[in-house]
């Protein structure tokens, strides 16, 4: 494990770098679903349940500005736009897969912990 400070842009470590890109409740889910392939806005909205239109649009714009995803407008009627990962975004999304696997493997225990906390 490397824990050297990164002199670039004031990042304290590699985790800080990663978390700044995926900061926000929905960004990791957006990346995860785009890892499965390009998606239109409606597909992302259905995949990332409970996200508001405003927040989804904001996160998509931020991820595009950060070079993590690309937005392709096909200039058609009706409008057709899709989102896909850049190479940087793909590598970031792939880094989230083990975290997803951990969540799947430990979902029952974590559910119990949350239920206990609620009491």
Protein Blocks (a to p, Z undefined) as FASTA:
>chain_A
ZZbdcfeghiabfklmmmmmmgcjklmmmmmmmmnoccdfklmmmmmghiafklmmmmmm
mmmmnopaccddehiacddddddddfklmmmmmmmmmmmmmmmmmmmmmmmmmmmmmZZ
